[in-house]
Amino acid sequence: MTHESLAGRVVAVTGASKGIGWAVVAALTARGARVIAGARDVRGLSLEGAEFHTLDVTDETSVGAFAGAAVRAGVDALVNNAGVGSFQPFEAITVAEYRRVMDTNVLGTVLVTRALIPHFRERAAQGQGSQVVNITSDVSARTFAGGALYTASKYAGRALTQALAYEGQGYGLRVTEIRPGMVDTFFAGSVQGEAHKAGWLRPSDVADAVRYALTAPAHARIDEVLLHPVEQEVAF
Ligand SMILES: NC(=O)c1ccc[n+]([C@@H]2O[C@H](COP(=O)([O-])OP(=O)(O)OC[C@H]3O[C@@H](n4cnc5c(N)ncnc54)[C@H](OP(=O)(O)O)[C@@H]3O)[C@@H](O)[C@H]2O)c1
């Protein structure tokens, strides 16, 4: 097994039907991982090494079924990727949009992670470590006009990541926050491959960061990865 191989690993990935999630599934299965992949619409999806499940991260019952499948497969890592974008002036934020964004980006991460923690604790009792990788955003620690709702959800994702890292140290859990800048996906109603996004990060760039975190040697913890396309203004 090469250092970069993920053979023998079992990884659960949310939001796996397109964009970054799909690229993560492709990158991990290509290196030998078995992937339990979830999204609300997985019709017609298949990839060698992956099994696709219908998953709505905002729904406890749906999350329970997904987590059950992941535990039965012997999951050792979770990638919380499912998320939605929403940008508007502050005064245009509606209750419905607030709930859609916060439920998907924040509650979703809480529910899926929470569902797997008992399993991660059992693994620790057997001397095995586990990993959680949260795809937040470069705007998990800075904001901008029109970004109140979305960035609030991503700041929350950063807080969830860091609190889990503190707690997880007690049960062999390494937690990583991946913070991409602009990525060419279907995000916020855009279409992957649009000409104006030619210089943006590719979904595979973010998948590479996930692979980097998951293949770190057992004595190393990748706390955070911040990556931008070079055409995006430098910001931390
Ligand atoms: N694109 C960017 O510039 C960018 C930058 C930084 C961070 N991000 C973050 O990267 C993550 C992935 O976004 P993306 O750019 O790849 O967007 P995308 O192309 O729109 O993909 C989003 C994925 O999330 C799934 N999803 C949405 N709501 C869900 C739910 N309730 N339950 C389960 N799955 C759900 C979607 O599938 P279904 O609709 O079938 O459920 C889809 O697979 C998000 O967390 C986003 O905030 C994106």
The ligand as an SDF file (V2000), in Angstrom:
LIG
                    3D

 48 52  0  0  0  0  0  0  0  0999 V2000
  -18.5420   26.3120   -5.3180 N   0  0  0  0  0  0  0  0  0  0  0  0
  -17.8510   27.1400   -4.5370 C   0  0  0  0  0  0  0  0  0  0  0  0
  -17.3560   28.2040   -4.9720 O   0  0  0  0  0  0  0  0  0  0  0  0
  -17.6420   26.7890   -3.0850 C   0  0  0  0  0  0  0  0  0  0  0  0
  -16.6590   27.4940   -2.3710 C   0  0  0  0  0  0  0  0  0  0  0  0
  -16.4380   27.1950   -1.0400 C   0  0  0  0  0  0  0  0  0  0  0  0
  -17.1880   26.2180   -0.4270 C   0  0  0  0  0  0  0  0  0  0  0  0
  -18.1630   25.5460   -1.1110 N   0  0  0  0  0  0  0  0  0  0  0  0
  -18.9210   24.5230   -0.3700 C   0  0  0  0  0  0  0  0  0  0  0  0
  -18.7040   23.2880   -1.0030 O   0  0  0  0  0  0  0  0  0  0  0  0
  -19.8090   22.4270   -0.7160 C   0  0  0  0  0  0  0  0  0  0  0  0
  -20.2550   21.7530   -2.0100 C   0  0  0  0  0  0  0  0  0  0  0  0
  -20.7590   22.7610   -2.8810 O   0  0  0  0  0  0  0  0  0  0  0  0
  -20.5890   22.7070   -4.4660 P   0  0  0  0  0  0  0  0  0  0  0  0
  -19.9230   23.9510   -4.8560 O   0  0  0  0  0  0  0  0  0  0  0  0
  -20.0530   21.4120   -4.9030 O   0  0  0  0  0  0  0  0  0  0  0  0
  -22.1420   22.8680   -4.8920 O   0  0  0  0  0  0  0  0  0  0  0  0
  -23.0930   21.9780   -5.8390 P   0  0  0  0  0  0  0  0  0  0  0  0
  -22.4210   21.6870   -7.1360 O   0  0  0  0  0  0  0  0  0  0  0  0
  -24.3930   22.7060   -5.8350 O   0  0  0  0  0  0  0  0  0  0  0  0
  -23.2590   20.6040   -5.0230 O   0  0  0  0  0  0  0  0  0  0  0  0
  -23.9260   20.5950   -3.7790 C   0  0  0  0  0  0  0  0  0  0  0  0
  -24.1590   19.1540   -3.3540 C   0  0  0  0  0  0  0  0  0  0  0  0
  -24.8370   19.1550   -2.0940 O   0  0  0  0  0  0  0  0  0  0  0  0
  -26.0120   18.3350   -2.2020 C   0  0  0  0  0  0  0  0  0  0  0  0
  -27.0220   18.7890   -1.2490 N   0  0  0  0  0  0  0  0  0  0  0  0
  -27.6290   19.9960   -1.1930 C   0  0  0  0  0  0  0  0  0  0  0  0
  -28.5500   19.9890   -0.1960 N   0  0  0  0  0  0  0  0  0  0  0  0
  -28.4880   18.7570    0.3790 C   0  0  0  0  0  0  0  0  0  0  0  0
  -29.1940   18.1380    1.4300 C   0  0  0  0  0  0  0  0  0  0  0  0
  -30.1610   18.7810    2.1140 N   0  0  0  0  0  0  0  0  0  0  0  0
  -28.8870   16.8660    1.7630 N   0  0  0  0  0  0  0  0  0  0  0  0
  -27.9160   16.2040    1.0850 C   0  0  0  0  0  0  0  0  0  0  0  0
  -27.2180   16.7230    0.0660 N   0  0  0  0  0  0  0  0  0  0  0  0
  -27.5150   17.9970   -0.2800 C   0  0  0  0  0  0  0  0  0  0  0  0
  -26.4190   18.4270   -3.6610 C   0  0  0  0  0  0  0  0  0  0  0  0
  -27.1800   17.3090   -4.0990 O   0  0  0  0  0  0  0  0  0  0  0  0
  -28.8020   17.2410   -4.0330 P   0  0  0  0  0  0  0  0  0  0  0  0
  -29.3010   18.5860   -4.4840 O   0  0  0  0  0  0  0  0  0  0  0  0
  -29.1670   16.1040   -4.9330 O   0  0  0  0  0  0  0  0  0  0  0  0
  -29.1230   16.9480   -2.5910 O   0  0  0  0  0  0  0  0  0  0  0  0
  -25.0480   18.3790   -4.3400 C   0  0  0  0  0  0  0  0  0  0  0  0
  -24.5810   17.0570   -4.4170 O   0  0  0  0  0  0  0  0  0  0  0  0
  -20.8540   23.2970   -0.0440 C   0  0  0  0  0  0  0  0  0  0  0  0
  -20.8030   23.0940    1.3590 O   0  0  0  0  0  0  0  0  0  0  0  0
  -20.4180   24.7050   -0.3890 C   0  0  0  0  0  0  0  0  0  0  0  0
  -20.8580   25.6450    0.5580 O   0  0  0  0  0  0  0  0  0  0  0  0
  -18.3950   25.8090   -2.4300 C   0  0  0  0  0  0  0  0  0  0  0  0
  1  2  1  0
  2  3  2  0
  2  4  1  0
  4  5  1  0
  4 48  2  0
  5  6  2  0
  6  7  1  0
  7  8  2  0
  8  9  1  0
  8 48  1  0
  9 10  1  0
  9 46  1  0
 10 11  1  0
 11 12  1  0
 11 44  1  0
 12 13  1  0
 13 14  1  0
 14 15  2  0
 14 16  1  0
 14 17  1  0
 17 18  1  0
 18 19  2  0
 18 20  1  0
 18 21  1  0
 21 22  1  0
 22 23  1  0
 23 24  1  0
 23 42  1  0
 24 25  1  0
 25 26  1  0
 25 36  1  0
 26 27  1  0
 26 35  1  0
 27 28  2  0
 28 29  1  0
 29 30  1  0
 29 35  2  0
 30 31  1  0
 30 32  2  0
 32 33  1  0
 33 34  2  0
 34 35  1  0
 36 37  1  0
 36 42  1  0
 37 38  1  0
 38 39  2  0
 38 40  1  0
 38 41  1  0
 42 43  1  0
 44 45  1  0
 44 46  1  0
 46 47  1  0
M  CHG  2   8   1  16  -1
M  END
$$$$
